[in-house]
Amino acid sequence: MKKNNFLFTSESVSEGHPDKVCDRISDMVVDSYLSRDSVSRVACETLTTTNKVVLAGETRGPKIDKDELISKVRDCIKDIGYDQEGFSWKTANIETFLHEQSKDIAMGVDSKDNKDEGAGDQGIMFGYACNETDDLMPAPIHYSHKILRLMANDRKDGKLLGIEPDSKSQVTMLYENDKPVKVTSVVISTQHSKDLNQDKVRESVIPYIHKSIPKNFLSDLDTKEIYINPTGQFIIGGPDGDTGLTGRKIIVDTYGGAAPHGGGAFSGKDPSKVDRSAAYASRYLAKNVVAAGVSDKCLIQLAYAIGVSKPLSIFIKLADGDEEKVNMIKKIIEENFNLSPRGIREMLKLNNPIYEATSAYGHFGRKPTNKGEFTWEKTDKLDIFKM
């Protein structure tokens, strides 16, 4: 193959995956606090295992009764679809060990006049966009997410019988001249009822490949390269089959490996944590650059230090490597966008209970809603970047 011809693979996991169950619960906790006080501070980690859920972390804000949080945890599990012997919304043992945020952290983040609020932690955050799909996302992760999202919708609506909540997908695509041209393999592993044999699982699941991926990408796909539950039966799943933790699916949450990742997870964190808010801001900037037609791809890195309000650096990389364009974009960003933690939250309206919706099927490439979710996916700054 030529240097710019290659195979690339990305995976997704469903909302019923053990780690995603934890992300959902942690983001529910964030939303619960923000719905009562928009400047609440939350860092919530969740662990799940066989019929057990444990919450731990730090909060600052309103007092929320433990029993209320536990009831909301059950609602999350019920909505995902777990009422199994090994993990059920009705019978799971749920414990919460949330406590007050460290005063040392609060001192570094807050300010007396509340104007020069510092970042909630140090770190590097990346945003990325490319013109491979209408949502300006890399094609493999886009289609991996779509397969599982459609399966989950039909499962909940009673149209996909015998399929249980825990699923994974993986899409491999051939790129020629840096552009995706066809799918070369698809993997779907899904939990199912004991009454469903593997032939029935395959028959039930394969249509979602064709519903999710355009025909032109599938025309050469060999049926032997469609792998459905390749290890055999998958009856025991979810937290009963594997322990889950918040923040362990950071590549699934972002760009499927097509762009660098700073290492910080999103779920369970209020927007004062730049791990989350600055990653959203960098995606917002990169997406608007690509949507404006400046470049086929755009990567943006932001770096922060705890207690410091401005980013320490802004790095930009374009598909064509045009340094003159890079310098122009950097100047535009510096002159038009306040990338302090407070500036990001105000720009993207992040101090709202909008995070539970982000906990599965990716934080990026989603449609902004009238509830204020996914504001960082708007392309409302095109005119600023047009050259």
C-alpha positions in Angstrom: 0.0 0.0 0.0 1.1 3.6 -0.5 2.0 5.7 2.4 -1.4 7.4 2.6 -3.4 4.2 1.9 -4.2 2.3 5.1 -6.7 0.4 7.2 -8.1 2.1 10.3 -10.3 0.7 13.0 -12.5 2.3 15.7 -14.7 0.7 18.3 -17.8 1.7 20.2 -19.5 0.3 23.3 -23.2 0.5 24.2 -24.8 2.2 27.2 -25.1 -1.2 28.8 -21.3 -1.8 28.8 -20.1 -1.9 32.4 -17.9 1.1 32.0 -20.7 3.0 30.3 -23.2 2.2 33.1 -20.7 3.9 35.4 -20.3 6.9 33.1 -24.1 7.3 33.0 -24.4 7.2 36.8 -21.5 9.6 37.3 -23.0 12.1 34.8 -26.4 11.7 36.5 -24.8 12.9 39.7 -23.3 15.9 37.9 -26.7 16.8 36.5 -28.4 16.4 39.9 -26.1 18.9 41.5 -26.1 21.4 38.6 -29.9 21.3 38.4 -30.0 22.7 41.9 -26.9 25.0 41.8 -25.3 25.9 38.5 -21.9 26.5 40.1 -21.8 23.1 41.9 -18.5 21.3 41.9 -18.6 17.5 41.3 -16.0 14.8 40.8 -17.9 11.5 40.9 -16.5 8.0 40.3 -18.6 5.0 40.0 -17.8 1.2 40.2 -20.2 -1.5 39.2 -19.9 -5.3 39.7 -22.3 -8.2 40.2 -25.5 -6.5 41.5 -23.5 -3.8 43.2 -22.9 -0.1 42.6 -20.5 2.1 44.5 -20.2 5.9 44.2 -17.3 7.9 45.5 -15.9 11.4 45.0 -16.1 15.0 46.0 -18.8 17.6 45.7 -19.4 21.2 46.7 -22.9 22.7 46.5 -26.4 21.7 47.6 -27.0 18.9 50.0 -28.6 15.9 48.2 -29.9 13.1 50.3 -28.3 9.7 49.8 -31.6 8.0 49.3 -32.5 10.4 46.5 -29.2 9.7 44.7 -29.7 5.9 45.2 -33.2 6.2 43.7 -31.7 8.0 40.7 -29.1 5.4 40.2 -31.8 2.8 40.0 -33.6 4.9 37.4 -30.4 5.0 35.3 -30.0 1.2 35.5 -33.7 0.7 34.6 -33.5 3.0 31.6 -30.4 1.2 30.3 -32.5 -2.0 30.5 -30.9 -4.1 33.3 -33.3 -6.3 35.3 -31.2 -9.5 35.3 -30.4 -11.9 38.0 -26.8 -10.7 38.2 -27.6 -7.0 37.8 -31.0 -5.4 38.4 -32.3 -1.9 39.0 -34.6 -3.4 41.6 -32.2 -5.4 43.7 -28.7 -3.9 43.2 -26.9 -3.0 46.4 -26.0 0.7 46.0 -23.6 2.6 48.2 -22.5 6.3 48.0 -19.4 7.8 49.6 -19.5 11.3 48.1 -17.9 13.9 50.4 -17.0 17.6 50.4 -14.4 18.9 47.9 -10.9 19.6 49.1 -10.4 23.2 50.3 -7.0 23.2 48.6 -8.6 22.5 45.2 -11.3 25.1 45.9 -8.6 27.7 46.8 -6.9 27.2 43.4 -10.0 27.2 41.3 -12.0 30.1 42.9 -11.2 33.8 43.0 -12.5 36.6 45.2 -14.1 38.6 42.4 -15.0 35.4 40.5 -13.5 36.9 37.3 -10.1 35.2 37.1 -11.2 31.7 38.1 -8.5 29.2 37.6 -8.6 25.8 35.9 -9.8 22.9 38.1 -6.7 20.9 37.2 -3.6 20.9 35.0 -3.7 18.9 31.7 -3.8 18.9 27.9 -7.0 18.6 25.9 -7.5 17.9 22.2 -10.3 18.7 19.8 -10.5 17.3 16.3 -12.7 17.5 13.2 -12.6 16.2 9.7 -14.9 16.2 6.7 -15.3 12.4 6.4 -18.9 12.5 7.6 -21.7 15.1 7.8 -21.0 15.4 11.5 -17.4 16.2 10.8 -16.2 13.1 12.6 -13.9 10.2 11.6 -15.9 7.7 9.7 -15.0 4.5 11.6 -16.1 5.8 15.1 -19.1 7.5 13.5 -20.5 4.3 12.1 -19.4 2.2 15.1 -21.5 4.5 17.3 -24.5 4.5 14.9 -24.8 0.7 14.8 -25.1 0.4 18.6 -27.3 3.5 19.0 -29.8 2.1 16.5 -29.7 -1.3 18.2 -30.3 0.2 21.6 -33.3 2.3 20.3 -35.0 -0.7 18.8 -34.2 -2.9 21.9 -35.9 -0.3 24.2 -38.8 0.0 21.8 -39.4 -3.8 21.8 -38.4 -4.1 18.1 -35.1 -6.1 18.8 -36.1 -9.0 20.9 -33.7 -11.2 22.8 -30.8 -8.7 22.6 -29.6 -7.4 26.0 -28.0 -4.1 26.9 -24.2 -4.9 26.8 -22.8 -4.6 23.3 -19.6 -3.6 21.4 -19.0 -2.7 17.8 -15.9 -2.3 15.7 -15.6 -0.9 12.1 -12.5 -1.2 9.9 -12.2 1.0 6.8 -9.8 1.3 4.0 -8.5 4.8 3.3 -7.0 5.7 -0.1 -5.3 9.1 -0.4 -6.4 9.8 3.2 -10.1 9.3 2.4 -12.3 6.5 3.6 -13.4 4.4 0.6 -14.9 1.2 1.9 -15.5 -0.9 5.0 -13.4 -4.1 5.1 -14.7 -5.6 8.3 -17.3 -5.2 11.0 -17.4 -6.8 14.5 -20.5 -6.8 16.7 -20.5 -8.6 20.1 -23.8 -8.4 21.9 -25.3 -9.8 25.0 -28.4 -11.9 24.3 -31.0 -14.0 26.1 -30.4 -17.7 26.6 -33.3 -18.5 24.3 -31.4 -16.9 21.3 -28.9 -19.1 19.4 -26.0 -17.5 17.5 -27.7 -17.9 14.1 -30.6 -15.8 15.4 -28.3 -13.3 17.0 -26.6 -12.9 13.6 -29.9 -12.6 11.8 -31.1 -10.0 14.3 -27.9 -7.8 14.3 -26.6 -7.7 10.7 -29.4 -5.4 9.4 -28.1 -2.7 11.7 -24.8 -2.6 9.7 -26.8 -1.8 6.6 -29.0 0.7 8.4 -25.9 2.5 9.7 -23.3 2.5 6.9 -23.9 4.0 3.4 -24.2 1.4 0.6 -21.2 2.7 -1.2 -18.9 1.7 1.7 -20.4 -1.8 2.0 -20.5 -2.8 -1.7 -17.2 -4.9 -1.4 -17.7 -6.1 2.1 -17.1 -9.9 2.3 -19.7 -11.6 4.5 -16.8 -13.6 6.0 -15.5 -10.3 7.4 -18.7 -9.6 9.4 -18.0 -11.1 12.9 -21.0 -11.4 15.2 -20.2 -12.7 18.7 -17.0 -14.3 17.4 -16.3 -16.0 20.7 -19.7 -17.7 20.8 -22.6 -17.1 23.2 -22.7 -13.9 25.2 -25.4 -14.4 27.8 -23.7 -13.2 31.0 -22.8 -9.5 30.4 -22.9 -6.0 31.9 -21.5 -5.5 35.4 -22.3 -9.2 36.2 -19.8 -10.3 33.6 -17.2 -7.6 34.0 -16.5 -4.9 36.6 -17.1 -1.3 35.3 -15.5 2.0 36.2 -16.1 5.6 35.2 -13.8 7.0 32.6 -12.3 3.9 31.0 -13.7 4.4 27.5 -12.0 7.8 26.7 -11.2 6.8 23.1 -14.7 5.6 22.5 -15.9 9.0 24.0 -13.8 11.0 21.5 -12.5 10.2 18.1 -11.9 6.5 18.0 -8.1 6.9 18.0 -8.0 9.1 14.9 -6.7 12.0 17.0 -4.5 12.3 20.2 -6.1 12.2 23.6 -4.9 14.1 26.7 -5.8 11.3 29.0 -8.5 12.9 31.1 -11.9 11.3 31.2 -15.1 13.5 30.9 -17.9 11.8 32.8 -18.5 12.6 36.4 -16.9 16.0 36.2 -18.5 19.4 36.4 -17.5 21.9 33.7 -15.0 23.7 35.9 -12.8 20.7 35.2 -11.0 21.5 32.0 -10.6 17.8 31.2 -14.2 18.2 30.1 -14.9 21.8 29.2 -11.7 22.5 27.4 -12.0 19.3 25.4 -15.5 20.5 24.4 -14.1 23.9 23.5 -11.3 22.5 21.4 -13.8 20.4 19.4 -16.0 23.4 19.0 -13.1 25.4 17.5 -11.8 22.6 15.3 -15.3 21.8 14.0 -15.9 25.4 13.0 -12.6 25.6 11.2 -13.4 22.5 9.1 -17.0 23.6 8.6 -15.7 26.9 7.2 -13.7 25.0 4.6 -10.3 26.1 5.8 -9.0 22.5 5.9 -10.2 18.9 5.5 -8.9 18.2 9.1 -8.1 20.3 12.1 -6.5 19.3 15.4 -6.4 21.7 18.3 -4.6 21.2 21.6 -5.2 23.4 24.7 -3.0 23.2 27.8 -3.9 24.4 31.4 -2.5 24.6 34.9 -4.5 24.3 38.0 -5.5 27.7 39.4 -4.4 29.5 36.1 -7.2 31.0 34.1 -5.7 31.3 30.6 -4.5 28.4 28.5 -0.7 27.9 28.6 -0.6 27.0 24.9 -2.7 26.7 21.8 -1.5 24.2 19.2 -3.1 23.8 15.8 -2.5 21.3 13.1 -4.2 21.3 9.7 -4.4 18.6 7.0 -2.2 20.6 4.5 0.3 21.7 7.1 -0.1 25.3 6.0 1.7 27.3 8.7 0.4 30.6 7.5 -3.2 29.4 7.9 -2.3 28.0 11.3 -1.0 31.3 12.5 -4.1 33.1 11.1 -6.4 30.6 12.9 -4.5 31.0 16.2 -4.8 34.8 16.0 -8.5 34.5 15.2 -9.0 32.2 18.3 -7.0 34.5 20.6 -8.9 37.6 19.5 -12.4 36.1 19.4 -12.7 33.4 22.1 -12.3 33.5 25.8 -10.7 30.2 26.7 -10.6 30.6 30.4 -12.6 28.1 32.3 -15.3 30.7 33.0 -15.2 31.9 29.4 -15.7 28.4 28.0 -18.6 27.7 30.3 -20.3 30.9 29.3 -19.6 30.5 25.6 -21.0 26.9 25.5 -23.5 27.3 28.3 -22.0 24.4 30.2 -23.4 25.2 33.7 -26.5 23.3 33.0 -27.7 19.7 33.7 -26.8 18.5 30.2 -24.3 15.7 30.8 -26.2 12.4 31.2 -27.0 12.5 27.5 -23.2 12.5 26.7 -22.4 9.3 28.6 -22.9 6.9 25.7 -22.3 6.9 22.0 -19.7 9.6 22.0 -19.4 13.2 23.3 -18.8 14.5 19.7 -20.6 14.2 16.4 -23.9 14.6 18.2 -26.8 16.9 17.4 -27.4 20.0 19.6 -30.8 19.7 21.4 -33.3 22.2 22.6 -32.4 21.1 26.1 -29.0 22.7 25.7 -27.1 19.5 25.1 -24.0 19.3 22.8 -23.7 23.1 22.3 -20.0 22.4 21.3 -21.3 20.7 18.1 -22.8 23.9 16.7 -21.1 25.4 13.6 -22.2 29.0 14.4 -18.7 30.5 14.1 -18.1 29.8 10.4 -17.9 33.4 9.3 -15.1 34.1 11.9 -12.8 31.4 10.3 -13.6 31.8 6.6 -10.5 32.9 4.7 
